[in-house]
Amino acid sequence: MKKSLLALALSGVFALSAHAQSSVTLYGVIDTGLVFANNQGGHNSWQETSAATENTVYGLKGSEDLGGGLHAIFKLENGFNLNNGSLYNAGDAFGEQAYVGLQTDQFGTLLLGRQFDTVNDVLGPISSAGGSYGGNLSAHPFNNDNLAADSMSINNAVKYTSNTYGGFTVEGMYAFSNKAGGFSNNRAYGFGATYAHGPLNLAAGYLQLNNAGGGVSDTNPNGAVALDDGSADFVAQRQRIWGAGGNYAFGPANVGLLWTHSQIDNLSSVFAGGDGYAALGGGLRLDNYEVNARYSLTPSLSLAGAYTFTDGSYGNGGASASPEWNQFTLQTDYSLSKRTDVYVEGVYQHVHGAGTGSVLGDATINTLSPSSTGTQVAVTVGLRHQF
């Protein structure tokens, strides 16, 4: 009898031990506020918005210890609009991320599924748009380098990220078109690297999209970059993005510098915020030069700012233009607790040199509908909660 009780007790201990080696966590971010824009389609506007800075999401993530330094991991993450409860990516149950993978203590992590791309991974944290300040409203024109929090998610992706060695981390990704007889029709691939040493962080990355959203052929709209759920910022035959940057922290301050280049060939359309997709043919080249800074006045109160100059070159047959954008972002943030903060943010964008009659000639702050002129101003007061 005593042996039976002892065996039962031991089996219970081992069961608890095995259970403790696995975990599943519910998490999320809720970001909402009121936005005033001086010009959307020729009218000023007040609106309640969701995800002005960070994406409003909820998700599940988990890990299982398989022994020998090997872990199975997963993440299921859904983006939604808090103001009306709708899905951020129409039709997607987990439109932000949905992946499973293996992680080893020695070699790194391998993930399969819907994921963020390599450029967003390595350069996003250095930019104002991808950081916890600035955010989606401060994205570069048309989010052309995919650094904002509301950036595209890549379907059918296989991504490897190394462990960190001597401060260096590298990653590579390939996303399949999943189309029979069209291996390169709406595929994506890229790589990136970061280096961290004390207060210094450096990063560089590359991303290529072939026929994103089906491109001009419209033969595979839901391959690596889907059109139906709004993931494709540019519908084009090819888009290449590369860039490099870094930031440095000293005391309560953090200063960053960033350059990215986007080269888009044989365009069909571009996503223009609240107006959806706008027709745009030809080819477009964009160089984004950003400087940003953040200063913590107290442990709870911070100030942040960013300036981006975007130099563009557009051509479509005999027509050409050289649009230039200047964009300023200012934000102050106050933490009510470790999980809840309030913020005030203002963004100013001005574009010139694109001529008239083109979506390139209208100022378009990310997530908003285009202005009827070359200038647009937006101010938001927001509340953010993390769980």
C-alpha positions as CSV (number, residue, x, y, z in Angstrom):
1,M,0.0,0.0,0.0
2,K,2.8,2.4,0.9
3,K,4.6,1.5,-2.3
4,S,1.5,2.3,-4.3
5,L,1.1,5.6,-2.6
6,L,4.7,6.5,-3.2
7,A,4.4,5.6,-6.9
8,L,1.3,7.7,-7.2
9,A,3.0,10.7,-5.5
10,L,6.1,10.4,-7.7
11,S,4.0,10.1,-10.9
12,G,2.2,13.3,-9.8
13,V,5.5,15.1,-9.3
14,F,6.8,14.0,-12.7
15,A,3.5,15.2,-14.3
16,L,3.8,18.6,-12.7
17,S,7.5,18.8,-13.8
18,A,6.6,18.0,-17.4
19,H,3.7,20.5,-17.3
20,A,6.1,23.1,-16.0
21,Q,8.3,22.7,-19.0
22,S,5.5,23.9,-21.3
23,S,3.8,27.3,-21.3
24,V,1.1,29.1,-23.1
25,T,0.6,32.9,-22.7
26,L,-2.2,35.2,-23.6
27,Y,-0.9,38.7,-24.5
28,G,-1.9,41.8,-26.3
29,V,-1.7,45.6,-26.9
30,I,-4.6,48.0,-27.1
31,D,-3.8,51.3,-28.6
32,T,-6.6,53.8,-29.2
33,G,-7.2,57.6,-29.4
34,L,-8.7,60.6,-31.1
35,V,-7.0,62.0,-34.2
36,F,-7.5,65.4,-35.8
37,A,-6.3,65.8,-39.4
38,N,-6.4,69.2,-41.1
39,N,-7.1,67.8,-44.6
40,Q,-8.4,64.4,-45.7
41,G,-9.9,64.6,-49.1
42,G,-10.3,68.4,-48.8
43,H,-11.9,68.4,-45.3
44,N,-10.6,68.5,-41.8
45,S,-11.6,65.6,-39.6
46,W,-12.0,64.2,-36.1
47,Q,-12.0,60.5,-35.7
48,E,-11.5,57.8,-33.2
49,T,-8.7,55.5,-34.3
50,S,-7.0,52.3,-33.4
51,A,-3.2,51.6,-33.6
52,A,-1.9,55.1,-34.2
53,T,1.4,54.0,-32.7
54,E,1.4,50.2,-32.0
55,N,-0.8,47.7,-33.6
56,T,-3.9,46.7,-31.5
57,V,-3.5,42.9,-31.2
58,Y,-4.2,39.9,-29.0
59,G,-2.5,36.6,-29.3
60,L,-1.3,33.3,-27.9
61,K,2.4,32.3,-27.7
62,G,3.9,29.2,-26.2
63,S,6.9,27.0,-25.7
64,E,7.6,23.3,-25.0
65,D,10.9,22.0,-23.7
66,L,11.8,19.0,-25.8
67,G,15.0,18.3,-24.0
68,G,18.6,18.7,-25.0
69,G,18.3,22.4,-25.4
70,L,15.5,22.0,-28.0
71,H,12.2,23.9,-27.7
72,A,9.0,23.9,-29.8
73,I,7.5,27.4,-30.0
74,F,4.4,29.0,-31.6
75,K,2.6,32.3,-32.0
76,L,-0.9,33.1,-33.1
77,E,-1.5,36.9,-33.3
78,N,-4.6,38.7,-34.5
79,G,-4.8,42.5,-35.3
80,F,-8.1,44.3,-34.9
81,N,-9.6,47.7,-35.0
82,L,-10.7,48.7,-31.4
83,N,-13.2,51.3,-32.5
84,N,-15.4,48.9,-34.3
85,G,-14.1,45.4,-33.5
86,S,-13.3,44.5,-37.1
87,L,-10.3,42.5,-38.3
88,Y,-7.3,44.6,-39.3
89,N,-6.5,42.2,-42.0
90,A,-9.8,41.4,-43.6
91,G,-10.7,37.7,-43.6
92,D,-7.6,36.6,-41.6
93,A,-8.1,34.9,-38.2
94,F,-4.5,35.6,-37.3
95,G,-3.5,38.4,-39.7
96,E,-0.5,39.6,-37.8
97,Q,1.5,36.4,-37.3
98,A,0.8,32.7,-37.3
99,Y,3.8,30.4,-37.0
100,V,5.3,27.3,-35.4
101,G,9.0,26.5,-35.1
102,L,12.0,25.0,-33.3
103,Q,14.4,26.9,-31.2
104,T,17.8,25.5,-30.0
105,D,20.1,26.9,-27.4
106,Q,23.1,26.2,-29.7
107,F,22.0,27.0,-33.3
108,G,19.1,29.5,-33.3
109,T,15.4,29.5,-34.3
110,L,13.6,28.1,-37.4
111,L,10.0,29.4,-37.9
112,L,7.3,28.4,-40.5
113,G,4.2,30.4,-41.3
114,R,2.9,34.0,-41.6
115,Q,5.6,36.3,-40.2
116,F,7.1,39.8,-40.4
117,D,10.0,40.2,-42.9
118,T,13.7,40.6,-42.3
119,V,13.9,44.4,-43.0
120,N,11.1,45.0,-40.5
121,D,12.8,42.8,-38.0
122,V,16.2,44.4,-38.0
123,L,15.6,48.1,-39.1
124,G,12.1,48.6,-37.6
125,P,13.3,49.0,-34.0
126,I,15.8,51.7,-35.1
127,S,13.1,53.8,-36.9
128,S,10.6,56.0,-35.3
129,A,7.8,54.1,-37.1
130,G,8.8,50.7,-35.8
131,G,9.6,51.8,-32.3
132,S,7.3,52.2,-29.3
133,Y,7.2,56.0,-30.0
134,G,6.2,57.6,-33.3
135,G,4.7,54.4,-34.6
136,N,2.3,53.9,-37.5
137,L,1.6,57.6,-38.0
138,S,5.3,58.4,-38.5
139,A,5.9,55.8,-41.2
140,H,7.8,56.9,-44.3
141,P,5.6,57.8,-47.3
142,F,3.3,54.9,-48.3
143,N,5.3,52.8,-45.7
144,N,7.6,52.2,-48.7
145,D,10.3,50.4,-46.7
146,N,7.8,48.4,-44.6
147,L,9.2,49.6,-41.2
148,A,5.9,50.6,-39.5
149,A,4.2,48.4,-37.0
150,D,1.3,47.9,-39.4
151,S,3.7,46.6,-42.1
152,M,2.9,43.7,-44.3
153,S,3.0,40.2,-43.0
154,I,4.5,37.5,-45.2
155,N,2.7,34.3,-46.0
156,N,4.2,30.8,-46.5
157,A,7.5,32.0,-44.9
158,V,10.4,30.0,-43.6
159,K,12.8,32.1,-41.5
160,Y,16.0,31.3,-39.7
161,T,17.5,33.5,-37.0
162,S,20.8,32.7,-35.4
163,N,21.8,33.0,-31.8
164,T,23.9,36.0,-30.9
165,Y,27.6,35.5,-31.2
166,G,29.9,38.4,-30.2
167,G,27.1,40.8,-30.5
168,F,26.1,39.7,-34.0
169,T,22.8,38.1,-35.0
170,V,21.8,37.1,-38.6
171,E,18.6,36.0,-40.1
172,G,17.3,34.9,-43.5
173,M,13.8,34.3,-44.9
174,Y,12.2,32.7,-48.0
175,A,8.4,32.9,-48.6
176,F,6.9,30.6,-51.2
177,S,4.4,31.6,-53.9
178,N,2.5,28.3,-53.3
179,K,1.5,28.5,-57.0
180,A,1.9,25.4,-59.2
181,G,3.8,26.3,-62.3
182,G,4.6,29.8,-60.9
183,F,7.5,29.3,-58.3
184,S,8.5,33.0,-58.4
185,N,5.0,34.4,-58.9
186,N,4.4,36.4,-55.7
187,R,7.3,35.1,-53.6
188,A,9.5,37.0,-51.1
189,Y,13.0,36.6,-49.7
190,G,15.4,38.6,-47.6
191,F,18.1,38.7,-45.0
192,G,19.3,40.9,-42.2
193,A,22.0,41.3,-39.5
194,T,22.3,43.2,-36.3
195,Y,25.2,44.1,-34.0
196,A,24.7,45.2,-30.3
197,H,27.5,46.2,-28.0
198,G,26.6,48.2,-24.8
199,P,24.7,51.3,-25.8
200,L,25.3,50.8,-29.6
201,N,23.0,49.0,-32.0
202,L,23.6,48.6,-35.7
203,A,21.5,46.9,-38.4
204,A,21.3,46.3,-42.1
205,G,18.8,44.3,-44.2
206,Y,17.4,43.5,-47.6
207,L,14.0,42.4,-48.9
208,Q,12.8,41.5,-52.4
209,L,9.1,41.0,-53.4
210,N,8.3,39.4,-56.8
211,N,4.8,40.2,-58.0
212,A,3.4,41.1,-54.6
213,G,-0.4,41.0,-54.5
214,G,-0.4,39.3,-57.9
215,G,1.3,42.3,-59.4
216,V,0.4,43.5,-62.9
217,S,-0.5,39.9,-63.9
218,D,-3.1,39.5,-61.2
219,T,-2.5,35.7,-61.3
220,N,-1.6,35.0,-57.7
221,P,-3.1,37.7,-55.4
222,N,-2.7,35.6,-52.2
223,G,0.8,34.2,-52.5
224,A,3.6,35.5,-50.2
225,V,2.1,39.0,-50.0
226,A,-1.7,39.0,-50.1
227,L,-3.8,41.6,-51.8
228,D,-7.2,40.7,-50.4
229,D,-6.2,41.4,-46.8
230,G,-4.4,44.6,-47.5
231,S,-0.9,43.4,-46.9
232,A,0.6,44.6,-50.1
233,D,1.6,48.3,-49.9
234,F,2.6,48.3,-53.6
235,V,1.2,46.0,-56.2
236,A,4.1,45.7,-58.6
237,Q,6.2,43.3,-60.6
238,R,9.1,43.7,-58.3
239,Q,10.0,45.7,-55.1
240,R,13.4,45.7,-53.5
241,I,14.1,47.3,-50.2
242,W,17.5,47.7,-48.5
243,G,18.9,49.9,-45.8
244,A,21.1,50.4,-42.8
245,G,21.1,52.3,-39.6
246,G,21.9,52.4,-35.9
247,N,21.2,54.1,-32.6
248,Y,23.1,55.0,-29.5
249,A,21.9,55.4,-26.0
250,F,23.7,57.7,-23.5
251,G,22.1,58.4,-20.1
252,P,18.4,59.1,-20.6
253,A,18.8,59.9,-24.3
254,N,18.7,57.7,-27.4
255,V,19.6,59.0,-30.9
256,G,19.2,57.1,-34.2
257,L,20.1,57.4,-37.8
258,L,18.6,55.4,-40.7
259,W,18.7,55.2,-44.5
260,T,16.5,53.0,-46.6
261,H,16.1,52.6,-50.4
262,S,12.9,51.3,-52.1
263,Q,13.0,50.4,-55.7
264,I,9.6,49.5,-57.2
265,D,9.3,48.3,-60.8
266,N,6.3,48.1,-63.2
267,L,3.8,49.4,-60.7
268,S,0.1,48.7,-60.9
269,S,-1.2,50.5,-57.7
270,V,-0.2,51.7,-54.3
271,F,-2.1,51.6,-51.0
272,A,-3.1,55.1,-50.0
273,G,-4.3,54.8,-46.5
274,G,-8.0,55.3,-45.9
275,D,-8.7,55.6,-49.7
276,G,-7.5,52.0,-50.3
277,Y,-5.5,51.3,-53.5
278,A,-4.9,54.1,-56.0
279,A,-3.8,53.4,-59.6
280,L,-0.2,54.2,-60.3
281,G,1.9,52.8,-63.2
282,G,5.5,53.0,-64.1
283,G,8.6,52.8,-61.8
284,L,9.3,54.5,-58.5
285,R,12.6,55.0,-56.5
286,L,12.6,56.3,-52.9
287,D,15.4,57.1,-50.6
288,N,14.5,57.7,-47.0
289,Y,16.9,59.5,-44.6
290,E,15.7,59.6,-41.0
291,V,17.1,61.0,-37.7
292,N,15.2,60.4,-34.5
293,A,15.7,61.0,-30.8
294,R,14.1,60.2,-27.5
295,Y,14.8,61.7,-24.1
296,S,13.4,60.5,-20.7
297,L,12.7,63.5,-18.5
298,T,11.7,61.2,-15.7
299,P,11.2,57.4,-15.5
300,S,7.5,58.1,-16.5
301,L,7.7,61.0,-18.9
302,S,9.5,61.0,-22.2
303,L,9.8,63.3,-25.3
304,A,10.6,62.0,-28.8
305,G,11.0,63.4,-32.3
306,A,11.9,62.3,-35.8
307,Y,12.6,64.0,-39.1
308,T,12.6,62.1,-42.5
309,F,13.6,63.4,-45.9
310,T,12.4,61.2,-48.7
311,D,13.9,61.8,-52.1
312,G,11.9,60.2,-55.0
313,S,12.2,59.6,-58.7
314,Y,9.2,58.5,-60.8
315,G,8.9,57.6,-64.4
316,N,6.1,56.2,-66.6
317,G,6.8,56.2,-70.3
318,G,7.5,59.8,-71.3
319,A,6.3,61.2,-68.0
320,S,8.6,61.7,-65.1
321,A,8.7,63.5,-61.7
322,S,11.0,64.0,-58.8
323,P,8.8,64.1,-55.7
324,E,10.3,65.0,-52.3
325,W,8.8,64.5,-48.9
326,N,9.6,66.3,-45.6
327,Q,8.1,64.7,-42.5
328,F,8.3,65.7,-38.8
329,T,7.0,63.8,-35.8
330,L,6.9,64.9,-32.2
331,Q,5.5,62.9,-29.3
332,T,5.3,63.1,-25.5
333,D,4.4,60.0,-23.5
334,Y,3.5,59.5,-19.9
335,S,3.4,56.1,-18.2
336,L,0.6,55.6,-15.7
337,S,2.0,52.2,-14.8
338,K,4.3,49.5,-16.3
339,R,1.5,48.5,-18.7
340,T,-0.6,51.7,-19.3
341,D,0.5,55.0,-20.8
342,V,-1.0,58.1,-22.5
343,Y,0.5,60.1,-25.3
344,V,0.2,63.1,-27.5
345,E,1.7,63.0,-31.0
346,G,1.8,65.3,-34.0
347,V,2.9,64.6,-37.5
348,Y,3.5,67.1,-40.4
349,Q,4.1,66.0,-43.9
350,H,4.8,68.1,-47.0
351,V,5.4,66.8,-50.6
352,H,6.4,68.7,-53.7
353,G,7.7,68.0,-57.1
354,A,5.3,65.3,-58.1
355,G,3.0,67.5,-60.2
356,T,-0.8,67.2,-60.1
357,G,-3.2,64.4,-60.9
358,S,-1.1,61.7,-59.1
359,V,-1.3,60.1,-55.7
360,L,2.3,61.0,-55.3
361,G,1.4,64.7,-55.3
362,D,-0.9,64.5,-52.3
363,A,0.5,64.4,-48.7
364,T,-0.6,61.1,-47.1
365,I,0.3,60.4,-43.5
366,N,0.3,56.7,-42.9
367,T,-3.2,55.2,-41.9
368,L,-5.0,58.4,-43.1
369,S,-6.7,59.3,-46.3
370,P,-4.7,61.6,-48.6
371,S,-4.8,65.3,-48.4
372,S,-6.2,67.3,-51.4
373,T,-2.9,69.3,-51.3
374,G,0.8,68.6,-50.7
375,T,0.5,69.2,-47.0
376,Q,-1.1,67.3,-44.2
377,V,-1.0,67.6,-40.4
378,A,-2.3,65.1,-37.9
379,V,-2.5,65.3,-34.1
380,T,-3.6,62.4,-31.9
381,V,-4.2,61.9,-28.2
382,G,-4.0,58.3,-27.3
383,L,-4.2,55.6,-24.6
384,R,-2.2,52.4,-24.7
385,H,-2.5,49.3,-22.5
386,Q,-0.5,46.1,-22.6
387,F,-1.4,42.8,-21.1
